[in-house]
Amino acid sequence: MKKKKRSFKQLFTALFSFSILLPVTWILGRFYSDWLSKSESFQIRKIEIQGTNLISRDDLLEMGEIVSSGKIWNVDLSDSEKRIRDNPFVQDVQIQRQFPDILQIKLQEKKAIALINLRGKPYCIDRRGLILPSKPGRLYDLPIISCRFMRRVRTGQIIDDEPVQRGLAFLEMVRAHQPELYTKISELQIKQIGIELYTMNHSIPVKMGRNDYEWKIRQLNAILNELEGGREMKKVRYIDLRFQGKIFVGMRA
């Protein structure tokens, strides 16, 4: 009987304590929430942005619906990241809070790997053929893809025409297997008979043909490394790698 009375007393004490703690906790929670919303300690005072080149700061904040004068708590990081990733020129983004008042945005934009010459006007394109925004007056140290292409294009459009995609696939192979060679290519001319490229130094024409590019890329890089720095480089008229297993180097007299 005493055990039952003791159990009942303990239960009553627990319920009484809970009934006291619950409203106290609620009041403290409301007080804390109200303090967070009104305290200037969590007012955004600085937004640090890294990686913007194609997209302006204002456009980035607008697409992420980030209010620079708002509270750091009010920024929905996941939602803002998703909105920014929806932009076709964005590869990835990461937003972090640095308490108490700094917001950090690390942006990774899609990168141009080539210029495409369309009707005499150069356009920056990424590895998929997406036309990226170009800044007026800026010089781009990128290979130029030249091919017959007549239709109109606009920024944000993907050029999926076969000659352009063939040129991009070639450049991606160069970047993967011989990245040093990528910096030595001035222009790619995409023709029905195959690819012909021009070197950055001395504009030497190199006939690559239509296939077996991995072997040809290795050989071309080795040839250019051997020629560079010597007097023979100026005498080279052309390099022909069209025929499997054979290398022809035409020299000036």
N, C-alpha and C positions, 0 to 999 in steps of 0.2 A: 504493500500500500504506500509505503514511504517512497519507494522507487517511482511509482506512478505520479505522486505529488511532485517529486523532484523533476521528473521529465516534463510535466506540465509547466512547472515554474520556469524551466530552461527554455521551453518553447515560447512561453509568454514573453520572457526577457528578450529572446531573439527577435520576435515579431515587433516588440516595442522599439528595440534598437533600430530595426530596419525602417520602421515608420518614421523615425526621427532622421535617420541618415538620408533617406530618399529625397525629402524636400530640401535638405541642406545641400546635398549633392547637386540637385537641380538648380538651386539658387546660385551656388558657386559656378556651375557650368554657364548659366546665363550671364553672370557677372564677368566671367573670363571671356566669353564670346563677345560681349559688349565692349570689353576692354580691347580685344584684338581689333574690332572693327573701328574703334575710335582712336586708338593709340597711333601716334605719328612714328613710333618705332618701326612699324612694318609698312610704312609708305614707301613705294618704289622710288628710290633716289637715283639709281643708275642701272642702265641696261647695257651689258657688255655683249657685243655681237662679233663673232669671228666667222670668216669665210664668205663674206658678201662680196661678190664681184659682178654678177649679172643682175642681182636683185638689190634694189636700194633699201636702206634702213627703214624708211617710212612704209614702203610696200610690204616689207617683211612683217612689221608690226601689225599692219592692217590685215594681212591675210591670216595672221595668227590670232587676230582679235585681242591683241595685248594693249591695254591702256597704260601708257607710260606714267600716268599720274595716279594710278590706282594702288590698291593694296596688293602686297606680294601674295597674300593668301587667296586673292580673288582670281588669280591666273590658273586656269585649268591646264596643267602642263600637257596631259595626254591629248586633250582636245586641240590645243594650239599646235602641237607637233603634227597631229593628223591633218589639220587644215594646211599647214605649210608644206607637208609632203605631197599634198594634192597638186601643188604647182608643178608643171611639167619640167621645169628647169632645176628642180631640187632632187638630189640623190638621197639625202638623209638630213635629219636635224635632231638635236638634243637640247632640251631646255631644262635648266636647273635653277633652284633657288639657293642663293647664298645669303643666309640670314645675317642681319635682320632686314636689309633693304636693297639687295642687289639681285638682279635677274640675269642669268647667263644663257646666251643662245649660241650654240655651235652649229654652224650651217655647212653642209657639204653640197655644193652645186655640181651639176653635171659638167664635165670638162670637154672642151673642144679638142679633137685630135687632128683635125684637118680644116682647111678652107676649101670651099667648092666654088669654082669660077662659073657663074651662071650669067650669061649675057654681059660679060665684062665686069660683073659686080661680085666681090668675094663675100661668101657667107660662112660663118663658123658652124661646124657640125660636130656632133658627138659620135661615139662609136656605133650608134644605131642609125645615124643619119638624121637626127633631130637638129633642126636649125635653131641655134642659140642666139640670143641677143648679142649684137656687136656694138661696142662703144665707138662713136665717131672719133677719128683721128688716132686711134690706137693701132699700133703695129703688132701683128700677130706672127710669131716665129713658128709657123706651122706649115707642113707640106700642103701644096695646092693640088686638088683633084680636078683635072680637066677632062670633060667628056661632052658628047653631044646631048644637050638637054634644053628643050625649048619651052616647056610649060612654066607658068608663073608659080612662084613659091612665096611663102610668108614665114615669119618667125614663129616657132612653135610647131611647124609642120615637119613630119618625118618623110624624108626622100627615100622611097623604097625602090627606085628604079635600079635595074640590074647593074648597069655600069658603075653607079655610085656605090652600091653595096659591095661590088667586087673590089673597088678601090679601098673601101673601109676594111674589108676582110684582109686584104693584103697588108695594110698598115697595122692592123691588130696582130697579124702574124709576125711582122717585123718587131713590134713592141714586145711581143712575148718571147721571141727567140734571140733577137739581136737589137736590144734597145738603143745601143750606141749608133746603129745604122739609121734609126728613125730620125735622129737629129741631123743626119747628113743628106736627107732627101729634100729637095726643093720643090719638085713637082711630079705628079703622076699623071700620065696621059693614058686614059682607058680607051683602047681601040678594039676592033673586032679581032685583030690578029694577036692581041694580047696587051700586056702592060709595058709601057715604056716610061722610065723615070729619068729625072735629071738630078744630078748631084748638087749640093749646096755650093761646093767649091768647084769653080771652073765650069759649072753647068755641063758636065759630061753626060751625054745620052747613054742610057743603059737599057738594052732590049731584054726584057724578062720573059717574054713569051706568055703562055697561057697556063702552065702547070708546073709541078715540082718546085713550088716556090720556096719551101723550107730549105732545100739544098742550095738553091740559087742565092737565097738571102745570106746564108753562111759564107758562100764563096765571094759574094760581092763585098761583104764587110771585110773579109780577109784581104781582098785585092786593094780596097781603098786604104786600109791600114798600112799596107806595104807601100803604096804610092805616095801617101800624104807625107809632107815634109821633105820630099825629094824633088829633083828637077824634072823627073819623068812625068809627074802629074800634069804639067802644062802641055806635054806632048800628046796626051791621050785624046784621040778623036771620038772614040766610042768604046763601049764594052758590050759584048753580045753573049748572052747566056740562054738564048732560045733553045739550044740543042742540048739534049740530056747528056750530062757527063762531059760537056765540052765548054771551054771558055775561050772567047776570041777578044783580044784587045787590039783595037786599031790605033796606030801611032802616026803622028805627023812626022814628015821627013825632017 
